[in-house]
Amino acid sequence: FSPKCRKKPIRNFSGIAFLAIMLWSRTRDFSWMFLVLAAVTGYSAIVFDLLLRLGFVSVKKILLLGNEIPLIQLLLAVIPSLFVIISFIIMLYKTRR
């Protein structure tokens, strides 16, 4: 990847996080709030990864199934997906009623 390609996802995701916060201020629906949380936590994962690569933060690794895994990076990778799943479950539940 060229340096220009690496910057675009950060810009795009920060725009998505900004729009998610704007949507959150307009609606108080739980399903949309979980989508906003997914966008914001995904953005925080990108910022944390950037800080880690620049050497501003360090991570503690845990031993999981014989492999050393950085716990905070694991959580930041999983939590946005969980928020999206929860959001879609809530949306499906509302449409079934």
C-alpha positions in Angstrom: 0.0 0.0 0.0 1.1 3.5 -0.7 1.0 6.1 2.1 -2.0 7.8 0.3 -4.0 4.6 0.5 -3.4 4.2 4.3 -4.8 7.7 5.0 -8.2 7.3 3.3 -9.7 4.7 5.7 -9.0 7.0 8.6 -10.6 10.0 6.9 -13.6 8.0 5.8 -14.1 6.4 9.2 -13.8 9.7 11.0 -16.5 11.1 8.7 -18.7 8.1 9.5 -18.1 8.6 13.2 -19.0 12.3 12.9 -22.2 11.5 11.0 -23.1 8.8 13.6 -22.8 11.3 16.4 -25.0 13.7 14.4 -27.6 11.0 13.9 -27.4 10.1 17.6 -28.3 13.7 18.5 -31.4 13.5 16.2 -32.7 10.1 17.3 -33.0 8.3 20.6 -33.7 4.9 19.2 -31.6 2.1 20.8 -30.8 0.3 17.6 -29.4 3.5 16.1 -27.5 4.3 19.3 -25.8 0.9 19.0 -24.8 1.7 15.4 -23.4 5.0 16.7 -21.5 3.2 19.4 -20.1 0.8 16.8 -18.9 3.7 14.7 -17.3 5.5 17.6 -15.6 2.4 19.0 -14.3 1.5 15.5 -12.9 5.0 15.2 -11.3 4.7 18.6 -9.7 1.4 17.5 -8.1 3.1 14.6 -6.8 6.0 16.8 -5.4 3.5 19.3 -3.7 1.5 16.5 -2.1 4.7 15.3 -0.9 5.6 18.7 0.5 2.1 19.2 2.3 2.3 15.8 3.8 5.7 16.7 5.0 4.4 20.1 2.9 6.6 22.3 1.2 3.6 24.0 2.2 0.1 24.8 -0.1 -3.0 25.3 -0.1 -5.8 27.7 -0.4 -9.2 26.1 -2.3 -12.1 27.6 -1.8 -15.8 27.0 -4.8 -17.2 25.3 -4.9 -20.7 23.8 -1.1 -20.7 23.7 -0.8 -17.4 21.8 0.1 -14.0 23.2 -2.7 -11.6 22.2 -2.9 -7.9 23.1 -6.1 -7.7 25.1 -7.0 -4.1 24.3 -6.6 -4.6 20.5 -8.7 -7.8 20.8 -11.5 -5.9 22.6 -11.4 -3.0 20.1 -11.6 -5.4 17.2 -14.6 -7.3 18.6 -16.7 -4.6 20.4 -17.8 -2.7 17.2 -19.0 -5.9 15.6 -20.9 -6.8 18.7 -22.6 -3.4 18.7 -23.6 -3.8 15.1 -25.0 -7.3 15.8 -27.0 -6.0 18.8 -28.3 -3.1 16.7 -29.6 -5.4 14.0 -31.1 -7.8 16.5 -33.0 -4.8 18.1 -34.1 -3.7 14.6 -35.4 -7.2 13.8 -37.2 -7.4 17.1 -39.0 -4.1 16.5 -40.1 -5.1 13.0 -41.5 -8.4 14.3 -43.8 -6.7 16.8 
